[in-house]
Every structure is written in C-alpha cells, then in structure tokens.
Amino acid sequence: MICAKLYLMGVGRSISPTAFIVGALWLVLTVWFRFEIDTTWLWGIPAFLVVFGVVGISQANNRLLIYLGDASYSIYLTQVFTIAVFYKIFSKFLSKSH
C-alpha cells in the first residue's frame, strides 16, 4: 500500500530504476550469503524496492507482449487441467519403459 501511495503521489519516479537494481541485488545477495537479521529486512525491504522500481518503468508497447499478457490469465486458468492430463500421459509412457 505504501508503494501504491508513493506511486500515486508521484514520489520517486526518477529513482525507480535505481530502486529496482538495489532491491534485486539485495535479494540476490540473500541467496549466496546468510544474514542473521529479521526477514522484513532480509526480503521485505528489497521486495518493496523491486516492486517500486518496476511500477515506475514505462510499459512496453509491443503487440506480441500485449497479446501474451492478455493470454497469461487464460493460460493460468487452464494449467489445472493440462497439468493433470500431461501427468497421466507421461506416467503411462514412463511406467511402460521400466
């Protein structure tokens, strides 16, 4: 909510790429190094910076990307059925080969 409020107020739009880079690097560092700090500082703050940075980036105006974005929700809804179908098909093939 803080991120949305700041975005709607126009705060920090010029620093959004920097916020994204700092947040992404912070998250990458948590993969390689173990820090003994609260998870809010470990993942919450960098996640906020990534979201804040991405919100400030202008959106692509590519027809293919727009089409894929529009289709993504439909793909998400059908995965429940398609995963089960593929599982049944592949489990039959894999069980016959052993």
N, C-alpha and C positions, 0 to 999 in steps of 0.2 A: 504494500500500500504506500509505503514511503517512496518507493521507486516511481510509482504512478503519479503520486503527488508532485514529486520533483520534476518529472517529465512534463506534466500539465502546466506547471508554473514556468517552464522554460529554463529551469536551472540546469546548468552543466551540459548543455547540448554540444558545446565546443570541446568538452573533455571526454565525451562518450567513447571515442576510440581508445584513449588512454586508459579509461576505466576498464574497458574490456580487456586490454592487454595485461594490465596489472592483475585483474581478477583471474584471468586464465593462467598466467604464470604462477600465481599464488596456489591455485588448485593443482597445477602440475607438480609444484614443489611438495605438496602433501602426499603425492604418490610415492616419491622417492625418499622422503625424509619423514621421520616420526617426530612430531612436535607434541609435547606434553602440555597442551593448552585446551581450553574449553572448545567444544565443537562449534559453537557460534563463531568464534574467531577463526577456527580451522577451516570451516566450509561455508558458514553463513555469510560472512562479510565478502569473501571472494565471489560467492554465487550472486550476491546482490550487485557487485561491481560488473560481473559478466552480463547480467540482465539489464542493468542500467546502460552499459555500453552498447548492447545490441539494440535496445529500444531507440537510441539516438541515431543509429545508422539508417541512411535512406534506403528504402526498399528497391529491389531490382524491378525493372520494367521489362522483363523478358517474357515473351508469350509462353515459352516452354515451361519456365519456372512457375509462372502463374497457373498454368494447366496442372502441373504436378502438385502444386499446393492445394488447388481445388480438389484434386483427386485423392489427396492423402487421407482425408477423413473417411471416404468410402473404402479405401484400402484398409484402413484401421478397423472398420466395422466388419469387413469380410474375413479378416485374418482368423477369427474364432472358428469359422467353418473350414477354411482352407488348410489350416494347420492340422486339424483332425483328419482331413482327407489325405493329406500328404503323409501323415504319420501311419495311417493304415496301409497305404500303398507301399511305402518304404519298409515297413515292418514285415510285410509279406515277402518282399524281394530279399530282404536281409536274412530272414529266418530260413528261407529255402537254400541259401548259399552255404549255410553251415551244417 
